[in-house]
Amino acid sequence: MKNTTIFDNTEIAFSLKSDSELERAYFLFKMISNEPLVRIGTAVTNFALKAHLPVKGLIRATVFDHFCGGVSEEDCIPVIDKMYTKGVSSVLDYSVEGKEEEAQFDEALEKILHIIEFADEKDAIPFGVFKPTGFGRFLIWQKKTEGTPLTSEEEQEWDRIVERFDKVCKKAYDCDVALLIDGEESWMQDAADDLVTEMMRKYNKEKAIVYNTLQLYRHDRFEFLRKLHAQAKVEGFKIGVKIVRGAYMEKEIERAQEKGYPSPICKDKNATDENFNTTLKYILENVEDIAVFIGTHNEYSSALAIDLMKQLGIAKDDFRVWFGQLYGMSDHISFNVADLGYNIAKYLPFGPVRDVMPYLIRRAEENTSVAGQTSRELNLLSTEKKRRKL
Ligand SMILES: Cc1cc2nc3c(=O)[nH]c(=O)nc-3n(C[C@H](O)[C@H](O)[C@H](O)COP(=O)(O)OP(=O)(O)OC[C@H]3O[C@@H](n4cnc5c(N)ncnc54)[C@H](O)[C@@H]3O)c2cc1C
């Protein structure tokens, strides 16, 4: 077993939380741990938002303020500054999802360009981030991935997607701000991978500016990385990757069953963990070629990364290795890792309440379904509550 006790210091983990914030977090995770409540709550909230019932205040006071920095990037500044006093950086994540219109994609583009400029000025923001489907319709990505011919209108849509990608990657390169590109459903991902690789080829000549995402619940991703590595060596570019386990497992398995193709997901949780840890090791052994953002709430994998860095003589603050968690989750990893002197950044989502709902629902469901995650948060919060009382 790895030494995960390095994450047990709750005084460090919750140093920024007031007593009432601690209580609120405890109450929230208690609610989230109740599966039927999350299911019903999600349905009711979606209905209420569609019916324009006044529930935004309630959402804000509960899940929104816990998992998001605010409605706008300006709202997030106090949170960013506060976390940075403890060595924890932020990745401003414009978490508006499921859009289908060109004007909305252009709006997302402008947001990301602005965030990159913002990051250029603020040390506390080391990365920009966006989702491929934030820049173009899911169906276009899917058709490209399947090799289905596009209509001439769709061809134009695709050209605009490529243009948007190139604009943000160029901006990131000019500002010297690294850029994370999120991973999504496997049936649109090949087209995103090809485009991100093209961007790496163009903008990662000296160092990794553009980062793709590897979802290691997919059993084919380690092989994908090894091939990309070989290609990068031949063509002379650096690789940037965010490694995660993956957020769309149920959807992936259901679709594979429905359509009758083999599931792209590892056979069980152990296999995913092994895939994640093997890939992590491979990357750190090849850190001269591959920069990494380790996006996980898993204590074992985080401790493994620390051990491997020590063994391989990688400095704690090497610019090519970052740890990352989501805002509102696993502060015990983030703040203890920062206290030890490693690079760590939390994804800080923001956006209008209605538009970040898909993100919030994923967080609620993930905390309900991931065995141990919520009880771990509750245990840590209650340990800290007791410590403060003493
Ligand atoms: C900073 C950051 C960025 C992220 N960006 C992305 C992104 O771009 N795209 C994305 O998809 N997700 C992203 N995620 C979410 C991530 O993929 C996981 O859903 C989440 O972090 C939980 O995994 P874990 O490693 O933290 O922890 P763990 O609790 O150890 O692992 C849970 C994960 O293991 C996998 N798993 C669970 N049960 C099984 C099973 N029976 N068989 C196989 N695998 C199983 C699933 O992926 C599940 O989410 C991000 C997470 C973080 C922290």
Ligand as a Chemical Component Dictionary entry (heavy atoms), coordinates in Angstrom:
data_LIG
# 
_chem_comp.id                   LIG 
_chem_comp.type                 NON-POLYMER 
_chem_comp.pdbx_formal_charge   0 
_chem_comp.three_letter_code    LIG 
# 
loop_
_chem_comp_atom.comp_id 
_chem_comp_atom.atom_id 
_chem_comp_atom.alt_atom_id 
_chem_comp_atom.type_symbol 
_chem_comp_atom.charge 
_chem_comp_atom.model_Cartn_x 
_chem_comp_atom.model_Cartn_y 
_chem_comp_atom.model_Cartn_z 
_chem_comp_atom.pdbx_ordinal 
LIG C1  C1  C 0 -9.145  17.963 -12.582 1  
LIG C2  C2  C 0 -10.069 16.960 -13.204 2  
LIG C3  C3  C 0 -10.382 17.036 -14.561 3  
LIG C4  C4  C 0 -11.259 16.119 -15.145 4  
LIG N1  N1  N 0 -11.498 16.153 -16.494 5  
LIG C5  C5  C 0 -12.221 15.155 -17.071 6  
LIG C6  C6  C 0 -12.369 15.079 -18.486 7  
LIG O1  O1  O 0 -11.845 15.901 -19.244 8  
LIG N2  N2  N 0 -13.123 14.063 -18.988 9  
LIG C7  C7  C 0 -13.711 13.107 -18.190 10 
LIG O2  O2  O 0 -14.337 12.171 -18.713 11 
LIG N3  N3  N 0 -13.591 13.169 -16.865 12 
LIG C8  C8  C 0 -12.866 14.167 -16.282 13 
LIG N4  N4  N 0 -12.729 14.194 -14.920 14 
LIG C9  C9  C 0 -13.527 13.263 -14.060 15 
LIG C10 C10 C 0 -12.809 11.955 -13.899 16 
LIG O3  O3  O 0 -12.779 11.280 -15.137 17 
LIG C11 C11 C 0 -13.474 11.013 -12.891 18 
LIG O4  O4  O 0 -14.822 10.863 -13.190 19 
LIG C12 C12 C 0 -13.391 11.421 -11.461 20 
LIG O5  O5  O 0 -12.246 12.169 -11.202 21 
LIG C13 C13 C 0 -13.395 10.179 -10.557 22 
LIG O6  O6  O 0 -12.229 9.409  -10.736 23 
LIG P1  P1  P 0 -11.001 9.456  -9.717  24 
LIG O7  O7  O 0 -9.735  9.084  -10.388 25 
LIG O8  O8  O 0 -10.988 10.767 -9.104  26 
LIG O9  O9  O 0 -11.384 8.481  -8.541  27 
LIG P2  P2  P 0 -11.869 7.010  -8.259  28 
LIG O10 O10 O 0 -12.964 7.209  -7.288  29 
LIG O11 O11 O 0 -10.741 6.164  -7.854  30 
LIG O12 O12 O 0 -12.429 6.395  -9.576  31 
LIG C14 C14 C 0 -13.747 6.452  -10.002 32 
LIG C15 C15 C 0 -13.703 6.223  -11.484 33 
LIG O13 O13 O 0 -13.245 4.899  -11.785 34 
LIG C16 C16 C 0 -13.887 4.399  -12.935 35 
LIG N5  N5  N 0 -14.673 3.207  -12.563 36 
LIG C17 C17 C 0 -15.534 3.100  -11.512 37 
LIG N6  N6  N 0 -16.115 1.879  -11.493 38 
LIG C18 C18 C 0 -15.604 1.208  -12.547 39 
LIG C19 C19 C 0 -15.855 -0.104 -13.083 40 
LIG N7  N7  N 0 -16.727 -0.953 -12.510 41 
LIG N8  N8  N 0 -15.192 -0.471 -14.191 42 
LIG C20 C20 C 0 -14.301 0.355  -14.772 43 
LIG N9  N9  N 0 -14.023 1.612  -14.319 44 
LIG C21 C21 C 0 -14.674 2.033  -13.218 45 
LIG C22 C22 C 0 -14.802 5.531  -13.427 46 
LIG O14 O14 O 0 -14.059 6.276  -14.365 47 
LIG C23 C23 C 0 -15.050 6.340  -12.172 48 
LIG O15 O15 O 0 -15.372 7.691  -12.458 49 
LIG C24 C24 C 0 -11.849 15.102 -14.331 50 
LIG C25 C25 C 0 -11.532 15.029 -12.980 51 
LIG C26 C26 C 0 -10.647 15.921 -12.402 52 
LIG C27 C27 C 0 -10.323 15.781 -10.961 53 
# 
loop_
_chem_comp_bond.comp_id 
_chem_comp_bond.atom_id_1 
_chem_comp_bond.atom_id_2 
_chem_comp_bond.value_order 
_chem_comp_bond.pdbx_ordinal 
LIG C1  C2  SING 1  
LIG C2  C3  SING 2  
LIG C2  C26 DOUB 3  
LIG C3  C4  DOUB 4  
LIG C4  N1  SING 5  
LIG C4  C24 SING 6  
LIG N1  C5  DOUB 7  
LIG C5  C6  SING 8  
LIG C5  C8  SING 9  
LIG C6  O1  DOUB 10 
LIG C6  N2  SING 11 
LIG N2  C7  SING 12 
LIG C7  O2  DOUB 13 
LIG C7  N3  SING 14 
LIG N3  C8  DOUB 15 
LIG C8  N4  SING 16 
LIG N4  C9  SING 17 
LIG N4  C24 SING 18 
LIG C9  C10 SING 19 
LIG C10 O3  SING 20 
LIG C10 C11 SING 21 
LIG C11 O4  SING 22 
LIG C11 C12 SING 23 
LIG C12 O5  SING 24 
LIG C12 C13 SING 25 
LIG C13 O6  SING 26 
LIG O6  P1  SING 27 
LIG P1  O7  DOUB 28 
LIG P1  O8  SING 29 
LIG P1  O9  SING 30 
LIG O9  P2  SING 31 
LIG P2  O10 DOUB 32 
LIG P2  O11 SING 33 
LIG P2  O12 SING 34 
LIG O12 C14 SING 35 
LIG C14 C15 SING 36 
LIG C15 O13 SING 37 
LIG C15 C23 SING 38 
LIG O13 C16 SING 39 
LIG C16 N5  SING 40 
LIG C16 C22 SING 41 
LIG N5  C17 SING 42 
LIG N5  C21 SING 43 
LIG C17 N6  DOUB 44 
LIG N6  C18 SING 45 
LIG C18 C19 SING 46 
LIG C18 C21 DOUB 47 
LIG C19 N7  SING 48 
LIG C19 N8  DOUB 49 
LIG N8  C20 SING 50 
LIG C20 N9  DOUB 51 
LIG N9  C21 SING 52 
LIG C22 O14 SING 53 
LIG C22 C23 SING 54 
LIG C23 O15 SING 55 
LIG C24 C25 DOUB 56 
LIG C25 C26 SING 57 
LIG C26 C27 SING 58 
# 
